[in-house]
Amino acid sequence: MAAILLPGETGSISDINVTQAGFREQIAAIAVAARRLAGGTDQGVSTTLLYVDPEIGSDDWQAGIADASAVPPLTNQQITSGYSKATPFKTLQRALIEAARLSIISGASNDLYDRVVIRVSPGEHIIDNAVAGSEVVSSWGTSFSPTTEDLRAFNGTSIGVILPRGVSIVGEDLRKSVIRPTTVPASNLNPSTDRGAIFKATGGSFFFNFTFKDATGITTSHHLLSAFEFCGEAELIAYYTKIATAFGLNSSDIELINPGETQITTVYPDNAIPDVDSTKGSSPYIFNCSLRSDYGMCGMFLDGDKVTGFKSMVVAQFTNVSLQKDMNAWEIYGGGQWNVPASYAAYIASDINDVRYRIGGNINHETGCYEVDYRSFGFKCINNAILQEVSCFVIGDAVHHWTASGGECTITNSNSNFGLTALFSSGFRGIGTDGGAFDQDQGFQAKRIRRALKLKTDGTNIRQITVGTVESYNSTTGVLTLNTAFDPEVTFGRFGYSLKGGDYIWIENRSRDTGPGFVPGDKDASRAVNVRAVLAEDPWSPAEPNIIRVIPTNDLAINNFTTVDSEVITDNRVFVRRLVDTRTPEERKYSINIENSTPLTTRRPVGNYILRLGNRSGTSSQLDPTNGSNQVYIVSESVVNNASPGAFNIVIRPGDAAGRFTANEFYRVGTPVLNANRVFRSKRNDSFESFSGDVWEETLPMLVNERGVELLRISIGPELLIDKDLSNDPESLDLGVDQTTDSDILEQVRSATDYLGISGLMEAIGYNIISIENILQLQDSEETREWDPSAGSSPAPGGKLTAREFWPIEFNRPSLIRAFGQAYEWAGQGNYSKAMPKYQVTVLSDQHKVDYFAVNHFGGRVYNTGFNEDGLIVQGDTITDLGTNTIVSAETAGLGALGGDPDFPATPTSFDTLNVNVEFNSLQEATFNNITINGTIEGAPIFAPNFLPEASETVAGIIELATAAEAALFNDIDKAITPALLGDLRSI
């Protein structure tokens, strides 16, 4: 074909000397160019443009060549419909069929991929996403006008229209190019198996500039419908087979382009090979779209089991506005039950703390859904699928971003507005199977269990707390009257101590002339010994605040107050003694010593990974929540053990050990329980005779029950509170407390998160409770802390493991959400009718605010930073209230810390206020310079030798008091004496 010459050029039609043949040649060239301009391009060029407009388009098919002389040849289809803006296709489905037809080339390994762009007009585009059903694709011959049913026949056996060959679809205008589905799954179907989509994306596909809306005329919940999901290999092959049938193509020419269509981005074998480093394929990309639903339509549902490769999708500026006007999708709590609202008005009038989306039954760990589950979502990834989001706003959904069964989602600069849960991560890679761990996380052996130490009993950790001074004591009634009023809560309640019957109370005796240490006639042998008495059953009453009652008796083992003369005892100090836990954090913890025989190819266990058994055959032999509760254990701490290469110490916490409330069981702060069909967390470290909302906080309403709620880090290696003095010996080193059998100590030890991690793991492996409790007793010394499960003296397990051996261990990566710069605006407040500030007739509790930021379920993990509407900064494990300039632990923020409850620290440490600009090392040690303390130092600190400055005649410092015997010798120049002792010396 000749080139078209410009006017003025020799041989152009404007040339007066052009020949007749030349003129005809130029006219032919112009005609072909005009037809090409009107009809677009076909195969043989780098990109083909197709057009869709439902107002003026036609879906007709015309076979054959209109102009074989054109380069490339001009087809009849190009000048019939679909290839120009003037003659577009009517439906997007027809354009997708055309894109697939163009891609199939005669011969092997030569089909086209990533070559078609479809431009879509403004207007409403109805997508027939119904299953093909009984519709069958037959030959379209050389000319065909397909009906709606004919186009539907290309769909598969599940709801959704396929986007083949990495096609790009571009809308004319974000707001004006509207997509509506024809079909929505019935709302009462199985949420794990009966989902549907509008579009099923292949790798490399691109979707831009559209708004998705609800199906016309369907006013029931759309929560089982997503705008996008992955297209699987089998359904894609079936689709191309139908294309071949319709257009008379050879079925042997059909092939999938991978990496590309269903092998997303590149190959991804277990072991790295050079071919992994390839950009041949690419992720589907959704850009600059909106979804606006009144009935809970979802944005994306990515099931990694449908594809291979990186299993990834990319999305930017996809705004999901998904409210829920179907009241059948909601529940309101009342009378111990969750029920569907009686009306829309009932929903609006309900307490926001008693509202959730409708859920019920058992959980499906693959999808993270319950058997009944009406929760809509913006974005969801399961089965190791990966989603990268940028600037994606989610407004109104039940769950805004959701991962399960190893799915991962990275979110940057996005918003979570209204609706309920912003970030929800459930499960881990390999959940429901016996594997799932990466090679570098396998091959470990648990060789020792490292047990916590007992409290010291060397006398260095006994605290004396002053109650007051003696006004008088009545030996007949046992009434000890103080000079000033006393309140146990004010004096030492903040330490967790109390004044209770059965404990000893003490009176200081500073005289050697009276009391149990007095030796008549032998001043030198006499000693000033303090006296004590056992407190009565009700020792103190606020009605008589200066009176303490003890047991009046002549039994000096119980009460020896009367051994001190009454005139001497007056004005003496009254005090109680308590044994203080001065163990280091490491000495308080239970941990596992693990080793790997191939340290060069493995790595340190990663925090928040899931501990599992290695070399398993079958899920029942594995630690897995599908086997029941107490099967999920999470790495909380992981430090190098220098004993040998590849050795580490890990602390684990249970991820599925919560239960129902049990009266008189000891609970730690934050412990989750189920009571009356709601999940609660304890607000105190205590046992309770009955359930009371005063000490339990409602939490996690988005969960059916307590399953999958992990125990808190704040209860790892906790300090023991020993609120008793059972010894009448003034020189007692243990205050009469047996740390092996004392029930108060045992319940505190056995309720600690790290203890429950080890004990639960041992029970899941197959050890019995008696053996576990014997093995995990507090130890007397460092030398006895480590227990060897392979030792001949150790009991053998009788479950998943059956021999005295080191335990085979591996670690699975959790489902993950990483949210950077996330904005939370009224998350947890539901639809606009409850969430808009002027409609918030009830206040969302602090705990629910925290709950709706992020949920870690069955080991899933959310890492998030961001702000909410009240100026709360969420950053890792802390929440900062900019309004009050308070920093609190995220674990206790909603249990009272945000509200100023003094039982919770202002920072996530064991101090009331501590600003630290250096990091602690693995032993929880740090070096500080220039510390200023403006408060009270309390507790029982231990100072290293020669650490404190010694006092001298010229330097202020620390002194040590002399005993009476030492003072009487008058020869010790390094110790000081008190005025009272000096008075005693004068009488010598």
Residue pairs with C-beta under 8 A, 6 or more apart in sequence:
1 28
1 29
1 32
1 69
1 70
1 71
2 25
2 26
2 28
2 29
3 29
4 26
4 29
4 30
4 33
5 11
5 12
5 13
5 15
5 26
6 12
7 13
7 14
8 14
8 15
9 15
10 17
11 18
11 22
11 26
12 18
12 26
13 23
13 26
13 27
18 26
28 69
32 67
32 69
32 70
32 74
35 66
35 67
35 70
35 74
35 78
35 79
36 70
36 74
36 78
37 84
38 79
38 84
38 86
38 87
39 66
39 74
39 75
39 78
39 79
39 83
39 84
39 87
40 48
40 49
40 50
40 51
40 78
40 82
40 83
40 84
41 47
41 48
41 49
41 72
41 78
41 83
42 48
42 72
42 73
42 74
42 75
42 77
42 78
42 83
42 102
43 72
43 102
43 105
43 112
44 72
45 72
46 115
47 115
47 116
47 117
48 99
48 102
48 115
48 116
48 117
49 83
49 116
49 117
49 118
49 119
50 82
50 83
50 88
50 89
50 95
50 98
50 99
50 116
50 117
50 118
50 119
51 57
51 82
51 83
51 84
51 85
51 87
51 88
51 89
51 95
51 118
51 119
51 120
51 121
52 82
52 88
52 89
52 90
52 91
52 92
52 94
52 95
52 118
52 119
52 120
52 121
52 125
53 85
53 88
53 89
53 90
53 120
53 121
53 123
54 90
54 91
54 121
54 123
54 124
54 125
54 126
55 121
55 123
56 88
57 81
57 82
57 87
57 88
57 89
57 90
57 91
58 80
58 81
58 87
58 88
58 89
58 90
58 145
59 81
59 89
59 90
59 91
59 94
59 145
59 146
59 151
60 80
60 81
60 143
60 144
60 145
60 146
61 77
61 80
61 140
61 143
61 144
61 145
61 146
61 247
62 75
62 76
62 77
62 80
62 142
62 143
63 76
63 77
63 141
63 142
63 143
63 247
64 75
64 76
64 142
65 73
65 74
65 75
65 76
66 74
66 75
66 76
66 78
66 79
67 73
67 74
77 83
77 98
78 84
79 87
80 87
81 87
81 88
81 89
81 90
82 88
82 89
82 94
82 95
82 98
85 119
88 121
89 95
89 98
91 125
91 126
91 128
91 151
92 118
92 120
92 125
92 127
92 161
92 169
93 127
93 128
93 151
93 152
93 154
93 161
94 146
94 151
95 118
96 118
96 161
96 162
96 163
96 164
96 167
97 151
97 154
97 243
97 246
99 116
99 118
99 164
99 165
99 167
100 164
100 165
100 239
100 240
100 243
101 243
101 246
101 247
101 249
102 112
102 115
102 116
103 111
103 112
103 113
103 115
103 116
103 164
103 165
104 111
104 240
104 243
104 244
104 249
104 253
104 254
105 111
105 112
105 253
106 249
106 250
106 253
107 253
108 253
108 255
109 255
111 165
111 253
111 254
111 255
111 257
112 165
112 257
113 165
113 166
113 204
113 257
113 260
113 261
114 165
114 166
114 204
114 260
114 282
115 165
116 165
116 167
116 168
117 167
117 168
117 169
117 170
118 167
118 168
118 169
118 170
119 170
119 172
120 169
120 170
120 171
120 172
120 177
120 210
121 172
121 177
122 171
122 172
122 173
122 176
122 177
123 176
123 177
123 178
124 178
124 180
125 177
125 178
125 179
125 180
126 180
126 181
126 182
126 216
127 161
127 179
127 180
127 181
127 182
127 198
127 199
128 148
128 151
128 152
128 155
128 161
128 182
128 183
129 155
129 159
129 160
129 161
129 181
129 182
129 183
129 196
129 197
129 198
129 199
130 152
130 155
130 159
130 182
130 183
131 155
131 156
131 157
131 158
131 159
131 183
132 152
132 153
132 154
132 155
132 156
132 157
133 152
135 149
135 150
135 152
135 153
136 153
137 150
137 153
137 154
137 242
137 245
137 246
138 245
138 246
139 245
139 246
139 247
139 248
140 146
140 246
140 247
141 248
144 150
153 242
154 162
154 239
154 242
154 243
154 246
155 161
155 162
156 162
156 200
156 235
156 238
156 239
157 235
158 196
158 235
159 183
159 185
159 195
159 196
159 197
159 225
160 196
160 197
160 198
160 199
160 200
160 229
160 231
161 198
161 199
161 200
162 199
162 200
162 202
162 231
162 235
162 236
162 239
163 169
163 199
163 200
163 201
163 202
163 205
163 207
163 231
163 284
164 202
164 236
164 239
164 240
164 261
165 202
165 204
165 257
165 261
166 202
166 203
166 204
166 205
166 206
166 257
166 260
166 261
166 282
167 202
167 205
167 206
168 205
168 206
168 207
168 208
169 205
169 206
169 207
169 208
169 210
170 206
170 208
170 209
171 177
171 208
171 209
171 210
172 209
173 209
174 209
174 210
174 211
174 288
174 289
174 290
175 211
175 290
177 209
177 210
177 211
178 210
178 211
178 212
178 213
179 198
179 210
179 211
179 212
179 213
179 227
180 212
180 213
180 214
180 215
180 216
181 198
181 215
181 225
182 215
183 196
183 215
184 196
184 214
184 215
184 218
184 220
184 222
184 224
184 225
185 194
185 195
185 196
185 224
185 225
186 194
186 220
186 224
187 220
187 221
187 222
187 223
187 224
187 326
187 328
187 329
187 374
189 224
190 371
191 223
191 224
191 364
191 367
191 369
191 370
191 371
191 372
191 373
191 374
192 364
192 366
192 367
192 369
194 224
195 224
195 225
195 226
195 229
195 301
196 224
196 225
196 226
197 225
197 226
197 227
197 228
197 229
197 301
198 212
198 225
198 226
198 227
198 228
199 207
199 227
199 228
199 229
200 228
200 229
200 230
200 231
200 232
200 235
201 207
201 228
201 229
201 230
201 231
201 284
201 286
201 313
202 231
202 236
202 260
202 261
202 262
202 284
203 259
203 260
203 261
203 262
203 263
203 264
203 265
203 281
203 282
203 283
203 284
203 307
203 309
204 260
204 261
204 281
204 282
204 283
204 284
205 284
205 285
206 284
206 285
206 286
206 287
207 228
207 284
207 285
207 286
207 287
207 289
208 286
208 287
208 288
208 289
209 287
209 288
209 289
210 289
210 290
211 289
211 290
211 291
211 292
212 227
212 289
212 290
212 291
212 292
212 293
212 297
213 291
213 292
213 293
214 222
214 293
214 294
214 295
214 297
215 222
218 295
219 295
219 325
219 326
220 295
220 326
220 328
221 295
221 296
221 324
221 326
221 328
221 329
221 374
221 376
222 293
222 295
222 296
222 297
222 298
222 376
223 295
223 296
223 297
223 298
223 324
223 329
223 374
223 375
223 376
223 398
225 297
225 298
226 297
226 298
226 299
226 300
226 301
226 380
227 289
227 291
227 297
227 298
227 299
227 300
228 284
228 286
228 299
228 300
228 301
228 313
229 300
229 301
229 302
229 303
229 306
230 262
230 284
230 302
230 303
230 304
230 306
230 307
230 311
230 313
230 385
231 261
231 262
231 306
231 307
232 262
232 306
232 307
233 256
233 262
233 306
233 307
236 256
236 261
236 262
237 254
237 256
240 254
240 256
241 251
241 254
243 249
243 254
244 250
244 251
244 253
244 254
245 251
256 262
258 281
258 308
258 309
259 265
259 266
259 267
259 278
259 280
259 281
259 309
260 280
260 281
260 282
261 281
262 306
262 307
262 308
262 309
263 281
263 307
263 308
263 309
264 281
264 282
264 283
264 284
264 307
264 308
264 309
264 310
264 311
264 312
264 313
265 278
265 279
265 281
265 282
265 283
265 309
265 310
265 312
266 275
266 276
266 277
266 278
266 279
266 280
266 281
266 309
266 310
267 273
267 275
267 276
267 278
267 309
268 276
268 308
268 309
268 310
268 311
269 276
270 439
271 439
281 309
283 310
283 312
283 313
283 314
283 388
284 313
284 314
285 313
285 314
285 315
285 316
286 300
286 313
286 314
286 315
286 316
286 318
287 315
287 316
287 317
287 318
288 316
288 317
288 318
289 317
289 318
289 319
290 318
290 319
290 320
290 321
291 297
291 299
291 318
291 319
291 320
291 321
291 322
292 321
293 321
293 322
293 323
293 376
294 323
294 324
294 325
295 323
295 324
295 325
295 326
296 322
296 323
296 324
296 326
296 329
296 374
296 376
296 397
296 398
297 322
297 376
298 320
298 322
298 376
298 377
298 378
298 380
298 397
299 318
299 320
299 322
299 377
299 378
299 379
299 394
300 313
300 315
300 318
300 378
300 379
300 380
300 387
301 377
301 380
301 382
302 311
302 313
302 380
302 381
302 382
302 385
302 386
302 387
302 407
303 382
303 383
303 385
304 311
304 381
304 382
304 383
304 384
304 385
304 386
304 406
304 407
305 382
305 383
307 385
310 386
311 383
311 384
311 385
311 386
312 385
312 386
312 387
312 388
313 385
313 386
313 387
313 388
314 387
314 388
315 379
315 387
315 388
315 389
315 390
315 392
316 389
316 390
316 391
316 392
317 390
317 391
317 392
318 389
318 392
319 392
319 393
319 394
319 395
320 378
320 379
320 392
320 393
320 394
320 395
320 397
320 400
321 395
321 396
322 376
322 378
322 394
322 395
322 396
322 397
322 419
323 396
323 831
323 832
324 330
324 357
324 374
324 376
324 396
324 398
324 831
325 344
325 831
327 340
327 341
327 343
327 344
327 347
328 340
328 358
328 374
329 357
329 358
329 374
329 376
330 340
330 341
330 347
330 355
330 356
330 357
330 358
330 374
331 338
331 339
331 340
331 341
331 355
331 356
331 357
331 358
331 359
332 338
332 339
332 340
332 341
332 346
332 347
332 350
332 354
332 355
333 354
333 355
333 356
333 677
333 678
333 701
334 354
336 676
336 677
337 677
338 356
338 358
338 360
338 677
340 358
341 347
341 350
347 355
347 831
347 833
347 834
348 833
348 834
348 839
349 841
350 834
350 842
351 842
352 828
352 829
352 830
352 834
352 840
352 842
352 843
352 844
352 848
353 698
353 701
353 842
353 844
353 845
353 848
354 701
355 701
355 830
355 834
356 420
356 701
356 702
357 373
357 374
357 375
357 376
357 398
357 420
357 702
358 372
358 373
358 374
359 370
359 372
359 373
359 374
359 375
359 702
359 703
359 704
360 370
360 371
360 372
360 373
360 704
361 370
361 371
361 372
361 704
362 370
362 371
363 369
363 370
363 704
363 707
363 708
363 858
364 370
364 371
365 404
365 405
365 426
365 427
365 431
365 432
365 625
365 626
365 858
366 382
366 383
366 404
366 405
366 431
366 432
367 382
367 404
367 405
368 382
368 402
368 403
368 404
368 405
368 424
368 426
368 427
368 857
369 375
370 704
374 398
375 397
375 398
375 399
375 420
375 702
376 397
376 398
376 399
377 397
377 398
377 399
377 400
377 401
377 402
378 392
378 394
378 397
378 399
378 400
378 401
379 387
379 389
379 392
379 394
379 400
379 401
379 402
379 409
380 399
380 401
380 402
380 403
380 404
380 407
381 387
381 402
381 403
381 404
381 407
381 408
381 409
381 815
382 403
382 404
382 405
382 406
382 407
383 405
383 406
383 407
384 405
384 406
384 407
384 408
384 429
385 407
385 408
386 407
386 408
386 409
386 410
387 407
387 408
387 409
387 410
388 409
388 410
389 401
389 409
389 410
389 411
389 412
389 414
390 412
390 413
390 414
391 412
391 413
391 414
392 411
392 414
393 414
393 415
393 417
394 400
394 401
394 414
394 415
394 416
394 417
394 419
394 422
395 415
395 417
395 418
395 419
396 417
396 418
396 419
396 831
396 832
396 835
397 419
397 420
398 419
398 420
398 421
398 702
399 419
399 420
399 421
399 424
399 702
400 416
400 419
400 421
400 422
400 423
400 827
401 409
401 411
401 416
401 422
401 423
401 424
401 817
401 819
402 424
402 425
402 426
403 409
403 424
403 425
403 426
403 815
403 816
403 817
403 860
404 425
404 426
404 427
404 815
404 860
405 426
405 427
405 428
405 429
405 431
405 432
405 815
406 427
406 428
406 429
406 430
406 431
406 436
406 813
406 814
406 815
407 815
407 816
408 815
408 816
408 817
408 818
409 816
409 817
409 818
410 817
410 818
410 820
411 423
411 817
411 818
411 819
411 820
411 822
412 820
412 821
413 820
413 821
414 819
414 821
414 822
414 823
415 822
415 823
415 824
415 825
416 422
416 423
416 822
416 823
416 824
416 825
416 827
417 823
417 825
417 826
417 827
418 825
418 826
418 827
418 829
418 830
418 831
418 832
418 835
419 827
419 828
419 829
419 830
419 835
420 702
420 827
420 828
420 830
420 852
421 702
421 827
421 828
421 851
421 852
421 854
421 855
422 819
422 822
422 824
422 827
422 852
422 853
422 854
423 817
423 819
423 822
423 853
423 854
423 855
423 862
423 864
424 702
424 817
424 854
424 855
424 857
424 860
424 862
425 814
425 815
425 816
425 817
425 854
425 855
425 856
425 857
425 860
425 861
425 862
426 708
426 815
426 857
426 858
426 860
427 625
427 814
427 815
427 857
427 858
427 859
427 860
428 436
428 609
428 610
428 812
428 813
428 814
428 815
428 858
428 859
428 860
429 436
429 437
429 812
429 813
429 814
429 815
430 436
430 437
430 612
430 812
431 624
431 625
431 626
431 812
431 858
431 859
432 619
432 624
432 626
433 619
433 622
433 624
434 616
434 617
434 618
434 619
434 621
434 622
434 624
435 616
436 612
436 812
436 813
437 612
437 614
437 810
437 811
437 812
437 813
438 813
439 601
440 601
440 602
440 603
441 602
441 603
441 605
441 606
441 609
441 810
441 811
441 812
441 813
442 602
442 614
442 810
443 596
443 597
443 598
443 602
443 614
443 810
444 594
444 595
444 596
444 602
444 605
444 614
444 808
444 809
444 810
444 811
445 594
445 595
445 596
445 597
445 806
445 807
445 808
445 809
446 592
446 593
446 594
446 789
446 806
446 807
446 809
447 593
447 594
447 595
447 788
447 789
447 790
447 806
448 592
448 593
448 786
448 787
448 788
448 789
449 590
449 591
449 592
449 593
449 758
449 775
449 776
449 786
449 787
449 789
450 589
450 590
450 591
450 592
450 593
450 649
450 785
450 786
451 590
451 775
451 776
451 777
451 778
451 779
451 785
451 786
451 787
452 583
452 587
452 588
452 589
452 590
452 717
452 749
452 755
452 778
452 779
452 785
453 583
453 587
453 588
453 778
453 779
453 780
453 781
453 782
453 785
454 739
454 778
454 779
454 780
455 461
455 579
455 580
455 581
455 582
455 583
455 720
455 722
455 739
456 582
456 583
457 579
457 733
457 734
458 733
459 731
459 733
460 582
460 940
460 942
461 579
461 580
461 581
461 582
461 940
461 942
462 577
462 578
462 579
462 580
462 732
462 733
462 735
462 940
463 577
463 578
463 579
463 580
463 939
463 940
464 506
464 575
464 576
464 577
465 491
465 492
465 495
465 497
465 575
465 576
465 577
465 578
466 491
466 573
466 574
466 575
467 482
467 486
467 491
467 499
467 505
467 548
467 574
467 575
467 576
468 482
468 483
468 484
468 486
468 546
468 573
468 574
469 482
469 483
469 484
469 571
469 572
469 573
469 574
470 480
470 481
470 482
470 483
470 507
470 569
470 570
470 571
470 572
470 574
471 481
471 482
471 483
471 546
471 570
471 571
472 480
472 481
472 566
472 570
473 479
473 480
473 481
473 561
473 566
473 569
474 480
474 481
474 552
475 552
475 561
475 562
476 552
477 549
477 552
478 533
478 536
478 549
478 550
478 551
478 552
478 559
479 547
479 548
479 549
480 505
480 507
480 533
480 547
480 548
480 549
480 550
480 561
480 574
481 546
481 547
482 546
482 547
482 548
482 574
483 546
483 571
484 546
485 545
485 546
486 540
486 545
486 546
486 548
487 542
487 545
488 497
488 498
488 499
488 540
492 576
494 902
495 578
495 721
495 938
496 685
496 721
496 723
497 576
497 578
497 721
497 723
498 723
499 505
499 535
499 539
499 540
499 548
499 576
500 535
500 539
500 723
501 534
501 535
501 536
501 537
501 538
501 539
502 534
502 535
502 537
502 724
502 726
503 534
503 535
503 576
503 724
503 725
503 726
504 532
504 533
504 534
504 535
504 576
504 577
504 725
504 726
504 727
504 728
505 532
505 533
505 535
505 539
505 548
505 550
505 574
505 575
505 576
506 530
506 531
506 532
506 574
506 575
506 576
506 577
506 730
507 530
507 531
507 532
507 561
507 564
507 569
507 572
507 573
507 574
507 575
508 530
508 572
508 573
508 574
508 575
509 515
509 517
509 528
509 529
509 530
509 531
509 564
509 568
509 569
509 572
510 528
510 572
510 980
510 981
510 984
511 518
511 528
511 564
511 568
511 984
512 518
512 523
512 526
512 527
512 528
512 964
512 984
513 526
513 565
513 568
513 987
514 563
514 564
514 565
514 568
515 528
515 529
515 530
515 531
515 560
515 563
515 564
515 568
516 529
516 531
516 556
516 560
516 563
517 526
517 527
517 528
517 529
518 526
518 527
518 563
519 525
519 526
523 987
523 988
524 968
527 964
528 964
528 984
529 730
530 730
531 560
531 561
531 563
531 564
531 569
532 559
532 560
532 561
532 728
532 730
533 550
533 551
533 558
533 559
533 560
533 561
534 550
534 551
534 558
534 559
535 548
535 549
535 550
535 551
536 549
536 550
536 551
538 549
539 548
539 549
539 550
540 547
540 548
540 549
541 547
548 574
550 559
550 561
551 558
551 559
552 559
553 559
556 563
557 728
558 728
560 728
561 569
564 572
576 725
577 725
577 735
578 722
578 723
578 724
578 725
578 735
579 722
579 734
579 735
579 737
580 722
580 939
580 940
581 588
581 719
581 720
581 721
581 722
582 939
582 940
582 941
582 942
583 719
584 923
584 924
585 717
585 923
585 924
586 717
586 923
586 924
588 717
588 718
588 719
588 720
589 637
589 651
589 716
589 717
589 754
590 651
590 717
590 752
590 754
590 755
590 757
590 758
590 776
591 637
591 649
591 650
591 651
591 754
591 758
592 649
592 650
592 651
592 652
592 758
593 641
593 643
593 647
593 648
593 649
593 786
594 605
594 647
594 648
594 649
594 650
594 809
595 641
595 644
595 646
595 647
595 648
596 602
596 646
597 646
598 646
599 645
599 646
602 646
604 638
604 640
604 648
605 611
605 635
605 638
605 648
605 650
605 811
606 635
606 638
606 811
606 813
607 635
607 636
607 637
607 638
608 634
608 635
608 636
608 814
608 861
609 634
609 635
609 811
609 812
609 813
609 814
610 632
610 633
610 634
610 635
610 655
610 811
610 812
610 813
610 814
610 859
611 623
611 633
611 634
611 635
611 650
611 652
611 761
611 809
611 810
611 811
612 622
612 623
612 624
612 809
612 810
612 811
612 812
613 621
613 622
613 623
613 765
613 800
613 801
613 807
613 808
613 809
613 810
614 808
614 809
614 810
615 808
616 622
616 800
619 626
619 627
620 627
621 800
622 800
623 631
623 632
623 633
623 761
623 764
623 800
624 631
625 631
625 632
625 656
625 707
625 708
625 858
629 656
629 657
629 659
629 707
630 654
630 656
630 657
630 760
630 763
630 764
631 656
631 764
632 654
632 655
632 656
632 708
632 710
632 858
632 859
633 652
633 653
633 654
633 655
633 757
633 760
633 761
634 652
634 653
634 654
634 655
634 710
634 757
634 814
634 859
635 650
635 651
635 652
635 811
636 650
636 651
636 652
636 653
636 713
636 716
636 753
636 754
636 757
637 649
637 650
637 651
637 716
638 648
638 649
638 650
638 651
639 648
639 649
639 650
639 922
640 647
640 648
640 922
641 647
641 648
641 649
651 716
651 717
651 754
651 757
652 754
652 757
652 758
652 761
653 710
653 711
653 712
653 713
653 716
653 753
653 754
653 756
653 757
654 710
654 711
654 753
654 756
654 757
654 760
655 708
655 710
655 711
655 858
655 859
656 707
656 708
656 709
656 710
656 858
656 859
657 711
657 756
657 760
658 671
658 672
658 673
658 674
658 679
658 706
658 707
658 709
658 711
659 673
659 674
659 706
660 673
660 674
660 675
660 706
661 673
661 674
661 675
661 680
661 691
661 696
662 673
663 688
663 689
663 690
663 691
664 687
664 688
664 689
665 687
665 747
666 685
666 686
666 687
666 747
666 748
666 750
666 751
667 673
667 682
667 684
667 685
667 686
667 687
667 688
667 751
668 682
668 685
668 712
668 715
668 718
668 751
668 752
668 753
669 681
669 682
669 683
669 684
669 685
669 712
669 714
669 715
669 892
669 895
669 903
669 904
670 681
670 682
670 711
670 712
670 714
670 715
670 891
670 892
670 895
671 681
671 682
671 711
671 712
671 715
671 751
672 679
672 680
672 681
672 699
672 700
672 706
672 709
672 711
673 679
673 680
673 681
673 682
673 696
673 706
674 680
674 705
674 706
675 691
675 696
676 691
677 705
678 698
678 701
679 698
679 699
679 700
679 701
679 703
679 705
679 706
679 709
680 696
680 697
680 698
680 699
681 696
681 697
681 699
681 847
681 895
682 695
682 696
682 697
683 695
683 696
683 697
683 895
683 896
683 901
683 903
684 695
684 903
685 718
685 721
685 748
686 695
687 747
688 695
697 845
697 847
697 894
697 895
698 845
698 847
698 848
699 847
699 848
699 851
699 894
700 709
700 851
700 855
701 848
701 851
702 851
702 852
702 855
703 709
703 855
703 857
707 858
708 857
708 858
708 859
709 857
710 856
710 859
711 753
711 756
711 757
712 753
712 891
712 892
713 753
713 877
713 891
714 753
714 889
714 891
714 892
714 908
715 751
715 752
715 753
716 752
716 753
716 754
717 752
717 754
718 748
718 752
719 910
720 745
720 748
720 749
721 748
722 735
722 737
722 744
722 745
723 744
724 735
724 736
724 737
724 744
725 735
725 736
726 735
726 736
726 737
727 734
727 735
727 736
729 736
737 745
739 745
739 778
740 777
740 778
745 778
749 755
749 778
750 756
750 759
750 773
755 776
758 776
759 772
759 773
759 776
762 771
762 772
762 775
762 797
763 769
763 772
764 799
764 800
765 797
765 799
765 800
765 801
765 807
766 797
766 798
766 799
766 800
766 801
766 802
767 775
767 795
767 797
767 798
767 799
768 795
768 798
771 795
775 787
775 794
775 795
779 785
787 794
788 794
789 804
789 805
789 806
789 807
790 804
790 805
790 806
791 804
792 804
794 804
795 804
796 802
796 803
796 804
797 803
801 807
814 859
814 860
814 861
815 859
815 860
815 861
816 860
816 861
816 862
816 863
817 854
817 860
817 861
817 862
817 863
817 864
818 863
818 864
819 854
819 862
819 863
819 864
819 865
819 866
820 865
821 865
821 866
822 864
822 865
822 866
822 874
823 866
823 867
823 868
824 852
824 853
824 866
824 867
824 868
824 869
824 874
825 868
825 869
826 835
826 836
826 837
826 840
826 869
827 849
827 852
827 853
827 868
828 844
828 848
828 849
828 851
828 852
829 835
829 840
829 844
832 839
833 839
834 840
844 852
845 894
846 893
846 894
846 898
846 899
847 893
847 894
847 895
848 894
849 868
849 870
849 872
849 894
850 879
850 890
850 893
850 894
851 894
853 864
853 868
853 874
854 862
854 864
854 874
855 862
856 862
863 876
864 874
865 873
865 874
865 875
865 876
866 873
866 874
867 873
867 874
868 874
870 881
870 883
871 881
871 882
871 883
872 879
872 880
872 881
872 882
872 898
873 879
873 880
873 882
874 890
876 890
877 889
877 890
877 891
877 908
878 887
878 888
878 889
878 890
878 907
878 908
879 887
879 888
879 889
879 890
879 893
879 898
880 886
880 887
880 888
881 887
881 888
881 898
886 898
886 900
886 906
887 906
887 907
887 908
888 897
888 898
888 904
888 905
888 906
888 907
888 908
889 897
889 904
889 905
889 907
889 908
890 908
891 908
892 904
892 905
895 901
895 904
896 903
896 904
897 904
897 905
897 906
905 911
905 912
906 912
906 913
907 913
907 914
907 915
909 916
912 935
913 935
916 926
916 928
918 926
918 927
918 928
919 926
920 926
948 957
948 958
949 955
949 956
949 957
949 958
950 957
950 958
951 957
951 958
951 959
959 975
959 976
960 974
960 975
960 976
961 975
961 976
961 977
961 978
961 981
962 972
962 975
962 976
962 977
962 981
964 981
964 984
964 985
966 972
966 975
967 975
967 977
967 981
967 985
968 985
968 988
977 985
